[in-house]
């Protein structure tokens, strides 16, 4: 890429010299042969320059898209390695903005940089050197032009850079409001809150408008000021060149080449000025992306990890203290011992910490003090993926992805056969309703899985957990979204699934907990 940009610049810098020869030798001496020869040279230079420009653009486009693709993958992988506390701190909306808007901005910026900025130094310094080679006195106009252009460019960029960061932050607010209102569309309509959400969006959008127009206006000023300075350079070159030509120091063709070199010198800087707002947005986006990449990751592995193959599934909480905020403890000195195969029912009012206990058990968060042990081993002595292989989860908040029903069930164990998927669905009492759907197991769920009912979604997540065949089961209000008759069926399936397995069941209904071995209140 840089090689072809260098070639493109070289051909552009040679053209004024050839034109000068046509004027001074061909036209002034009335030599048609010289005009023809140099015209052919000009055409050849133009063709080679065009080929170089196209080739350079090919490499620039590939490099920009390749770079953005790698950054996008790195950000997504980083997201998978984040702890829950980091996700809470950053906010999901900011993550979505980073992986979409910010990285697209970087891709555009890299493409512009490779197309313009890579070529600009060759042209700018080349034009200056060529001008001084032709005539030192006439080239003095560059000495005046350079400081003026530098002051304009860097002065405006210093003012606008903080504004672009503010624009990006305000854009986050607009995207967050949009995302919340799209996901909560039914609730908004049910409570007649359309006018309220429109007012909130208008407020955020107006704040974005204020910061955006200021940054765009200041960046837009750069181009006309640059053109003015460039025109001063033209005028200066014509006056100085005309004076030197009258004295016989330089020829008319040299004046023409100087005007071309002034143009070659100022044009790249004007182009950079023209896209300065884009480049500053890219700089702001890059800063946000690399801040994201520097965030602390969740430790995935430990030295000498515990092997999970022969573990039986006993669990003990030993004087556990925990708070999402270190200053506010919500679990105080909690201890319990659970033997392998026992069923533990966890009951209590909303917000008492039932789900928090489960998050600690699976190491979504680490305890503040005390310890949680599985078969006598601290959960912090397991590799995280090994620890989580031991657990099967069915949550109150069902999560299904866009894809077939079979793929969603197979998510529990990716190497499962179709027959094993069907067996798990039958055990979860999901097989019957799946067969009534168009396409059966191959029916595609949409993005929010809203083309099946809430109860059916719950059955599919239960089938997924059954297929995973874990040592320890976690059921967080797993039957809350199904009717009483289906609940009885699921309960039978759950009883079968829980045989010989340690299980933690968060529940409010007496029917779910009356046969538990341990009840935690």
Buried (B, 14 or more C-beta within 10 A) or exposed (E): BEEBBBBBBBBBBBBBBBBBBBBBBBBEEEEEEBBEBBBEBBEEBEEBBEBBBEBBBEBBBEBBEEBBEEBBEBBEEBBEBBBBBBBEEBEEBBBBBBBEBBBEBBBBBBBBBBBBBBBBEBBBEBBBEBBBEBBEBBBBBBEEBBEBBEEBBEEBBEBBBEBBBBBBBBBBBBBBBBBBBEEBEEEBEEEEBEEEBEEBBEEBBEBBEEBBEBBBEBBBBBBEBBBEBBEBBBEBBBEBBEEBBEEEEBBBBBBBBBBBBBBBBBBBBBBBBBBBBBBBBBBBBBBBBEEBBEBEEBEEEBEEBBEBEEBEBBBBBBEBBBBEEEEEBBBEEBEBEBBBBBBBBBBEEEEBBBBBBBBBBBBBBBBBEBBBBBBEBBBBBBBBEBBBBBBBBBBBEBEBEEBBBBBBBBBBBEEBEEEBBBBBBBBBBBBEBBEEBEEBBEBEBEEEBEEBEEBBBBBBBBBBBBBBBBBBBBBBBBBBBBEEEBBEBBBEBBEEBBEEBBBBBBBEBEEBBEEBEBBBE
